Amino acid sequence: MSHVDQTNDHAAEPLPVSDTAVDSEILTGHNHKLYIETVGCQMNMLDSELVVADLRKRGYELTKDVKEAETILFNTCSVREHAEHKIYSSLGRLRYGARKNPKKVIGVMGCMAQKDQKLIFQKAPQVDFVVGTGQLAQVSSLIDKARIHHSQNQRSRELAVGLGRKDGKHSEITNSFQSYDPLRDPEMRPSPFQAFVRIMIGCDKFCSYCVVPSTRGPEQSRSPREIASEVRVLADQGVKEVTLLGQTVNSYKHTQDGKLFRLSDLLSLIHDIEGIDRIKFVTSYPKDMTNDLLEAIRDLPKATRYLHVPLQHGCNDVLKYMKRGYTVEDYRDMMQRINEILPGCSVSSDFIVGHPGETEESHQKSLESIREFRFKNSFIFKYSERPGTKAAERFSDDIPDEVKKRRNNEMLKLQNEISEEDNAEFIGRQVEVLVEGPSKSAQKVTENSNESLAEQLMGRSNCDRIVVFDGNPRLAGSLAQVEVFDVTPTTLIGSIVTKEYQHNPSSSLPILQ
């Protein structure tokens, strides 16, 4: 169930009766070039992959040139203000082109669509439809409707969104947010050998600064049977690493055939699927980091020793303002259990600087937490007020932007120093790397010159550190042993050391292990 609304530019004039033959001609007689712009998290990347897969099945072809596309989609994020500004700027640039080419169909989907809804039509009247996070299955039909309306010199503004958290019974609200997990599209993935798998949608944590419980709806876990089936399909397509996704992924719970499955049980279920070499999951919530999950990672060789568990702040007072539901002491207890059960496991974090109520002393406590916990890396964000959140209702965003910038830079500098120091511990050691392909720096140089530097490869270690090294491009998709001889704050630099060979079914040549 979803809340669907429709308004027309010519509301006083009824639409002509649909002619199936005419409609079919309209829908086939157009440029099938599709452009999609995605901002935000891994969940958005997965949503775009799935929507594109459905449209490819209907004859659409992806293009990187927005000007040649007659179907343009924006998959949006509302977690940060900057992401919203970026989308509205992109829409603004299309306004003239939409008037010039009446065949262009423009759609906005995702979190900003769920949050702003009709406001998008007001700010960007060239938009044909707005689709929330739980209505992505409707995208193809909404494109068809818009194209038919265009042929009649009319613009239909279709709104398909989930219910607000106070707009009905819990069951009604839950049903209005549907997980969308159809066929896959390999070209939209991070690499041909890596794929995201959604194991749950929504969030029930209600942190004061966050819009996700509103834009993604109530927490719902998918069935283990569906997830395992999807992973098998991915393995058959050549995927070697799957990343399980959830807003608070370690909160996963689903009862199937009378048995309660937690994330630890799900890891065990998919661990023995042939072809899959690595299993990761993001993003975790500190209070739900249970020992059974840590022990499953310890006992399952394919589970990577990497956890992304946002602390968000190092001051208990600010954590209370944030409604995070734990203290720094709780987080410390979690870190001690991780270190005891999973020695050598790397942990990364998120931090918000400049949250209402953050004093200079509070900020110093966050810096101290980075020194104490020595995160592999931290994603650091300046607080931005998000309409509809409890923080926006209760607190004034009264910390000057220059203070936020300074604190952000101080935290980033400290984290980089710690990351480089800890990376240096790997010098002289060997790490197992899942090879993803040419490194980004090599790709950039190759694009700007006639020389091929494709031999410079990159991948990630079992503890999720980026590793760069020279090697045969045919190594992509395999596991390689690399000895580290240098580092940066973000990267291990090394060389392949093994001499053994392993046959790669996708290649006619043997490759280094």
N, C-alpha and C positions, 0 to 999 in steps of 0.2 A: 504494500500500500504506500502511496506517495501523495503528497499534496501537489496537484497540478493546476496551473492557472494559465489563462490565455487572454491576450488583448490584441486587437488589430488596429493598425493605423486608420483603417476605414471601417470602424466598428458599426457605423450606421448602414453600411451596404453589406447584405448577406453574401457569403461566398457562393459562387455558382456550384451547381451539383457536380460532384466529381465524376469524371469520365475515365474509367480504368485504362482504356487504350491511350488516351491523351496523357494521363499521368505516367504511364509506362514509358512513353516516348520522351517526356520531360526528364524522367529520372535516368534514362540511358543516354540521352543526347546532350551530355555536358562533359566538361573537363573533369576527369576523375582524379586530378592531382590533389593530394591532401597534405596540409602543413599543420604540425602540432608543436606548440611551445609548452614545455613543462617546467614548473618551478616547484621548489619544496623538497619534501622528504622522499625516502625510498618507496613509501606507500604510493605517492603520486607517480613515481616512475613506473611502478607496477601497473597502476590504473591506466596510464597512457599505453603501456604495452598491450594490455587486454583490449582497450577500445580500438587501437590500431589493428590488432589481429582481426577483430570482427569486421572492420571496414575493408581490410584487404580481401577478406572472403567475398565481399560485395563488389570487388573490382577496383577499389581505390589503390592509388600508388603514392607512396610517400615522396615528398620533395622538401629540400632545405630552402627553397626560394619561395617566400610567402607571396611574391608578386605573381607567380605562375599558377598558384593554387586557387581553385574555386571553392574549396572547403577548408576553413581555417578554424582550428580548435585551440583553446587555451586551457590548460590544466593548472589550476591555481592553488595558492597557499595563503592562509591567513595568520599563520603563527607570527610572522614578522611584517611590520608595516612596509618595509622596503619591497617585499615580494608583491604586495598589492599594488604599490606605485608602479612597479615594473610592468605589470599586466595592463593597468589603465593607460600607461604610456604607449604600449604596443597597440592597444585598441584605438587610441587617438590617432596613431599614424595610419590606421586603416580606414579612417572615416571617409576621406576623400576617395580612396580607391573603391570603397563599397558603393558610393554614389555613381562613380564612373562605370563600374561593372556590376549591373544588377544581378548577375548570376552568382556572385560571391555569397556563400553561406558562412556565417560566423557564429560560433558557439563558445560559451564559457562554462567550464565544468569544474568540479572540485570544491575545496573548502571555502574559497571566497564566494563561489556561486551559492553555496548553502548559507553563508553568513549574510551576504549583501542582497541576494535575491533581486527584487524589482529595482533596487538602487542601481544595479548594473545597467538596466535599460535606460535609466535616467541619465547616467553619466556617459553611456555609449549607445546611443539610439540605433546604431548600425548592427547591433547584436540581434541575432534571430532567436536564440534560445539559451536558457540558463539551466544547468543540470547539476544537482547536488551529488554528494559522494555516494549516496545510496541508490541512485537512479541511472547509473552509467549504462545499463542495458538498454536504455531508451535513446541513446545518442543517435544511432543509425536511423531510427524512425523519425526523430525530430529533424534530422538533416533532410530527409525526404519531404516532410511537411513544409519545411522552409523553402525548398526548391520549387514545390508546386505553388506556394503562395507567391513567390517571386515571378513565376510565369504569368500570374494574374495581376501583376503590378501592385501587389500588396505585400505587406510585411507582417508576419504573425510572430508575436513575441510569446514564446512558449516558456513556461516556468515549471520545472519538475524538481521538487526538493523534498527532503524529509521533514517530518514534523519537529517543531521545537521541543525542548525538554519539558515544557509546561503546557504543551498543546494537546494533550490527550492522556489516556491511560498508558502505563509503562509498556504493556504489550503492543499497543497501537504505535507508540513512538518507535519501539524496537523493530516492528514489522516495516516501518517506513524507511529503514536503512538496511538495504540488502547487500550482502557481499557479492561482488561481481568477479567471477573466476572462470571464464570460459576458455576457449583455446588460446594458445600462446603465440607470441610473435618474436622469434629469435633476434631479429634485427634491432629490436628496441632494448635489448639487454645490455648490461655493463660490458660484457664480452660474450662470445658464443659459448663459453664454458661456465658461465655464472648466471644464476637466475634467482629472483626473489619469489618467495612463496608466502602468500598471506595465510596466517593461521587464525587470525582474529581481527575483528574490526571494532571501532568505537573505544570509549574510555569512560570509566566511572570514578576517576580520581579527583576531578574538579579542582585542580590547582588554580589559585586565584587569578593568575596571569594568563591562563591558557584557554583558547577557544575550541580546542579539539573535542571536548565532550559535546559541544553544540554542533560543530561542523561534521563530525563523524558518528554522532549518536551513541546510544548505550553500548556497553561492552558485550560482544558476542563472539564465541569461539566456534570455529568450524569443526566438523567431525574429523577424527583421526583417519577414518577410512578415505574420505575425500582428499585429505592432504597427502596421504601415502600414494594414492592413485595418481595425483598430480606430479609428485616427485618421480614416480616411475616413468611417466611420459617425458619429463624433462631429461631423465637419464637416457632414455631411448634417443633423444635429440642431441646427445653429446654433452650435456651439462655435467660438470664435475663437482661444482660447489653450489649448494643452495643456502640462501639466507632466509630464515623464517622471520616474518614481519608481524609486528603488533605494536600498538601504541605503548602498552606495557606488556611486552611479550611473555614475561615470566609469570604473568597472572593467568595464563592459559588454563582453562578447565573445561572439559566436555565429557559428558557421560554417554558411553556407547556400549550397547549390549549389556547394560547393567554394571559396567566398570567405569570408574572415574579415571579419566586420563588427565594428568598434569603435563607440564612441559617435559619433565624428565621421562615420562612414559612415551611421549610423542617422539623424543629423540631416539629412544630405544627402538621404537616401531620402524622408523625410517632408516636407521643406521645400517641395516644389512641390505638395503636396496643396491643391486649390482650397478656399477658405473659411477656412483656418487663417491667422491673421495673426501669431501669436507662438508661439514654442517655448521652454520653460524646462526645467530639470532640477535635481533635488536628490536626495540630498545627495552632494557630491563628497568624495573622499579625496585629500589633498595629494600623495601619491607617484604617484598615477595621473593627475595633471593634465598631460597630454602636449601638446606643441606642435601636433600635428595637430588636437587638439580645439580649442585656442585659435584656430588659424587657420580652422577651420570656422566658429566663432562670428563671427570677423571677416568672413568671406566670404559668410555666409548672412544676408540682411537680416532674416529672420523670427526668427533666434536672438537672444534678449535678451542684453544686456550686463550680466549679473548672475550671480554664482557664489556659492553657499553652500559654503564649504570650512572646516569646523571646525579650528581650531588646537588647542583644548581646554586648552592651558596654554602659558605663555611660558618655562618652565624646563625645560631638557633632562633634568634628574634626574627631575622628575615625569613628563615624557613617557615616560621609560624605565620608570618604575613602571607607567605606564598601558599599556605595550606598544603605543604608537601607531606605531612603525616608522619614525619620522622625527625630525629635530631641528629646532630653531628656524631653524638655518641652511638646512636643506632648504626650510622654508616660505618663508624670505626669498627664496631662489632662485626658487621658484614665483611669488611676488608680483612679482618683477622681470620675469619672463617675461610675466606677465599684463599688467603696465603697458606693456611694450614692444610686445606684439602687439595688445593691446586697450586702448588709452588711453581713460580715462573709464569703464572697466568697474568696477562696484561689487562689493565682496566682503563677505559677512557671515560670522560665525563663531559657534561654540559655545565656551563655557568652563565648566570645572568648578572650583569653589573648595572648599577643604577636603579635597582628596584626601589619603589617607595619605601622609606624607612631605613634605607642603607646609609649608615654613617661611615665616616672614614675608618672608625674602629671596626665596623662590620666588614668593610672591604679588606682590611688587613687580616681579618680572620679567614676570609676566603683565600687570600694568598698563602696563609699558613697551612690551610688544608691541602693546597697543591704541593707544598713542601713535604707535608706529612705523608700523603697518599701516593705521591709520585706517579701521576697518571701518565699513561702512554702518550696521550694527547688530550686536549680539551677543546670543545667547541664553545667559543665565548661570544655572547650576544649582549648588546646594549638593550636595556629594557625599553619597550615601546608599548604604549597604552593601547589595548585592544578593546574596542567597543563591545559591550555585552559580557565582559568578564567581571568577576567580583572585585578584582583589583581596580578596574576602571570606575566601579561604583563607589568603592570605599576609600580609595587613596588618591591624592593629588600627585601627578607626575611632576614633582617639583625639583628634581635633581637636574641641574643645568647640563646641556649636552656636552659642553667642554669637559665637565667633570666625568661624565660617562666615558668619553673618549679616552681621557687620561687613565682611568681605572682599567678600561679595556686593554689599553696598550701595556700597562704595567703587568696585568695578568698574562697577556700573550707572551711578553718578554720572559717572564719567569717560567711559564710552561715550556717555551722553546729551549731554555737553558736546561731544564730538567730532562726533557725529551732527548736532547743531544747527549747529556751525561749518561743516561741510561742506555741509549743506543750504542754508545762507545763500549759498553760491556760486551757487545756482540763481536767486536773486532777479534779476529782469530778463531772464531767459532763457526760451525757449520749450521745452516738452517735449511729446513725443507720448504721449498717455495712452489706454490701453484702458479705456473707461468700463465700470465694473462695475454701477453703479446708485446708489440713494440712499446717502449716507454713513451710517455707524452712528449718529452723533450726531443726524442729522436723523430717522432712524427712531425713536430713543428719544424725541425731543421729540414726534414725531407720535403715538406710542403714548400719551403722557400728556396730550395736548391735542386740541382740535378743529381746530387749524390744520395745514395740510399744508405741510411743508417739503421735499417730495420734490424740489424744484428744486436742493437742495444735493446734488451728486453726488460720487462718489469713483471713483478708478481707480488704475492704477499706470503709472509711466513705463517706458520701455524698460530702465532700470537698476533697476527694481523699487522705486522710491520711491512711497509713497502720496501721491496728489494729490487735494485737495479743491477744488471749484469749483462755481459756480452754472451750471445749464444745463437744457435740456429733458430730461425723463425718457426721451424717445424716443431719446436718444443712447446708451442702454445697449447695449453690444455693438459699438459703433463705435470707431474711432480718432479722437481729437480733439487739436488743438493747443491747449495751455494755457500762458499766460504767468504765471510765478510772481511774486508780489508780497510774500509773507511765508512764514515757516516756523516749525515747531516741531521738537523733536528727532526726531519720527517722521513728520512730514507736511510736504508742500509745499502752499501755499495760493495759488490763482491764479484766472484767468478765461480763458474761451475767446477766442481772438484771430482765428481764421480766418473768412472770409466765404464761402468756397466751400461748395457743397453736394454731397452724395453720396447717391445713392439707397440706402436700406436695404431689402433684399428683405422683411424681416419687418415692415415698417411701410408704411402708406399715405402717410406724409408724408416729405418730404426732411429730412435731418438735417445738422447741421454736421459737417464733416470733422475 
